[in-house]
Amino acid sequence: MSIKEGTKFQISQGIQSYFNSAESLTVLSNNGITIQFTLGDGKGYGSMPVEHLDYLLKKSNLSLIPNKRSLLSADHDEEQIG
C-alpha cells in the first residue's frame, strides 16, 4: 500500500492508549523511511518508521478510512457499468 500525505487511519481501541486516546491518525508526510502524523481531535503528533506503520496495518491495529473523493469515484464507476 502506498501511504500518501492526507491518508487517514482509524486507531483500534486496543492501542488507542499508545496514541493519547486518539481515534484517528492522519499522515502529514512520508519520506520512504519515516511517517509523520497528527492525531485526531488535536491530541498530538508524532512520527514512526514506515515498517512500524505497515506492522500496525497488518495486525489490524490501524484501518484505512477512505476519503470522500475515492468513495464518490467508486459510485460513479458503478453507475457507468449498470
FENRADA-V544221 format. One record per residue. N is the residue number from 1. PHI is phi in degrees with one decimal (none if undefined). NEAR is the number of other ideal C-beta (glycine too) atoms within 10 Angstrom. Layout:
n->N phi->PHI near->NEAR
n->N phi->PHI near->NEAR
//
This chain:
n->1 phi->none near->8
n->2 phi->-85.2 near->5
n->3 phi->-100.4 near->16
n->4 phi->-106.3 near->9
n->5 phi->-58.5 near->11
n->6 phi->90.1 near->8
n->7 phi->-66.1 near->20
n->8 phi->-116.0 near->15
n->9 phi->-125.0 near->20
n->10 phi->-90.0 near->15
n->11 phi->-95.5 near->22
n->12 phi->-67.2 near->14
n->13 phi->-60.6 near->10
n->14 phi->-64.1 near->10
n->15 phi->-119.5 near->12
n->16 phi->-59.3 near->17
n->17 phi->-64.6 near->10
n->18 phi->-76.6 near->11
n->19 phi->-120.3 near->19
n->20 phi->53.9 near->15
n->21 phi->60.9 near->13
n->22 phi->-74.8 near->19
n->23 phi->-95.2 near->14
n->24 phi->-143.1 near->18
n->25 phi->-137.5 near->24
n->26 phi->-120.4 near->16
n->27 phi->-74.2 near->17
n->28 phi->-92.9 near->14
n->29 phi->-154.5 near->11
n->30 phi->-140.6 near->17
n->31 phi->-99.2 near->9
n->32 phi->94.1 near->7
n->33 phi->-116.5 near->8
n->34 phi->-128.4 near->13
n->35 phi->-104.9 near->23
n->36 phi->-104.1 near->14
n->37 phi->-145.0 near->23
n->38 phi->-117.3 near->16
n->39 phi->-97.5 near->19
n->40 phi->-64.0 near->19
n->41 phi->57.1 near->10
n->42 phi->63.5 near->9
n->43 phi->-86.6 near->15
n->44 phi->133.7 near->12
n->45 phi->-153.3 near->13
n->46 phi->-178.6 near->13
n->47 phi->-148.1 near->12
n->48 phi->-156.7 near->14
n->49 phi->-64.1 near->11
n->50 phi->-56.7 near->14
n->51 phi->-60.7 near->10
n->52 phi->-70.4 near->12
n->53 phi->-62.7 near->22
n->54 phi->-59.2 near->14
n->55 phi->-62.1 near->13
n->56 phi->-63.3 near->19
n->57 phi->-67.3 near->15
n->58 phi->-62.8 near->9
n->59 phi->-82.8 near->11
n->60 phi->62.0 near->9
n->61 phi->-80.9 near->19
n->62 phi->-125.5 near->20
n->63 phi->-133.5 near->11
n->64 phi->-66.8 near->13
n->65 phi->-100.1 near->13
n->66 phi->-65.4 near->10
n->67 phi->-80.6 near->12
n->68 phi->-63.7 near->7
n->69 phi->-63.4 near->8
n->70 phi->-68.3 near->10
n->71 phi->-66.0 near->10
n->72 phi->-65.8 near->10
n->73 phi->-69.1 near->11
n->74 phi->-67.4 near->10
n->75 phi->-63.8 near->9
n->76 phi->-65.6 near->9
n->77 phi->-63.9 near->9
n->78 phi->-65.7 near->9
n->79 phi->-64.0 near->7
n->80 phi->-69.6 near->6
n->81 phi->-70.6 near->5
n->82 phi->-72.6 near->4
//
